[in-house]
Amino acid sequence: MATLNHTPIVKAEMLIRKSTEEVFEAFIDPAMTTKIWFTKSSGRLEAGQQVRWEWEMYGASADVFVKELEQNKRILVEWSDSTLTEWVFTPRTDNETFVTISNSGFAGTGDEIVNRAIDSMGGYTILLCGLKAYLEHNIVLNLVADKAPDAHVNR
């Protein structure tokens, strides 16, 4: 049986052809984020604050604590399971932003850690694809809801 020598750090990245200000705002303003990721939020992301995100179609929710927020540069949150997610916004031009999302701190058995890391990589990749379609083309793809339609609680 294989063992892990290092706990995985998941990374998903995407070029978004919008200004860094617009891309950053899409992650801190729930009016925008609810179009591409969760369906409900208790508020905007602000450093030192806790917010609750809900995925109503799945009957799921999570509390996140905003550990750090550097305007138009970086967001670091800690999830209720103690994992960390960091968003880094790197401007390329006035209308291009390279977004890097890293997720770390997975716990459990080796198999559980690997499964959570793989699931996280897929989820953050879907998030970035949805964000790109929304910001660049004003299209809401419903990627999160359509990923697991049989898991919806209100079918």
Residue pairs with C-beta under 8 A, 6 or more apart in sequence:
2 110
3 110
4 110
4 113
4 114
7 104
7 105
7 106
7 113
8 104
8 106
8 113
8 114
8 117
9 102
9 103
9 104
10 102
10 103
10 104
10 117
10 120
10 121
10 124
11 100
11 101
11 102
11 103
11 121
12 100
12 101
12 121
12 124
12 125
12 127
12 128
13 98
13 99
13 100
13 101
13 128
14 98
14 99
14 128
14 129
14 131
14 132
15 92
15 96
15 97
15 98
15 99
16 23
16 96
16 97
16 98
16 99
16 128
16 131
16 132
16 135
16 136
17 95
17 96
17 132
17 135
17 136
18 95
18 96
18 97
18 135
18 136
19 91
19 94
19 95
19 97
20 72
20 73
20 89
20 90
20 91
20 97
21 72
22 97
22 135
23 89
23 97
23 99
23 131
23 135
24 71
24 72
24 73
24 75
24 89
24 97
25 32
26 32
26 33
26 36
26 131
26 134
26 135
27 33
27 45
27 75
27 87
28 44
28 45
28 46
28 69
28 75
29 44
30 38
30 40
30 41
30 43
30 44
32 134
33 41
34 40
34 41
35 134
35 140
36 127
36 130
36 131
36 134
36 140
36 141
36 143
36 144
37 53
37 127
37 130
37 144
38 53
38 54
38 55
38 144
39 54
39 55
39 56
39 57
40 53
40 54
40 56
41 51
41 52
41 53
41 54
42 51
42 52
42 53
43 49
43 51
44 51
45 51
45 66
45 69
45 75
45 77
46 66
46 69
47 66
47 67
47 68
47 69
48 66
49 65
49 66
50 63
50 64
50 65
50 66
51 63
51 64
51 66
52 61
52 62
52 63
52 64
53 61
53 62
53 64
54 60
54 61
55 61
55 144
57 145
57 152
57 153
57 154
58 148
58 151
58 152
58 153
59 153
62 79
62 80
63 79
63 80
64 77
64 78
64 79
64 80
64 85
65 77
65 78
66 75
66 76
66 77
67 76
67 77
67 78
67 84
68 74
68 75
68 76
69 75
69 76
72 89
73 88
73 89
74 86
74 87
74 88
74 89
75 86
75 87
76 84
76 85
76 86
76 87
77 84
77 85
77 86
78 84
79 85
81 107
82 105
82 107
83 103
83 104
83 105
83 106
84 102
84 103
84 104
84 105
85 101
85 102
85 103
85 124
86 101
86 102
86 103
87 99
87 100
87 101
88 99
88 100
88 101
88 102
89 97
89 98
89 99
90 97
90 98
90 99
90 100
91 97
91 98
92 98
99 128
99 131
101 124
101 127
101 128
103 117
103 120
103 121
103 124
106 112
106 113
106 116
106 117
106 120
107 113
108 116
126 143
126 144
126 147
127 143
127 144
129 141
129 143
130 140
130 141
130 143
130 144
133 139
133 140
133 141
134 140
134 141
145 152
149 155
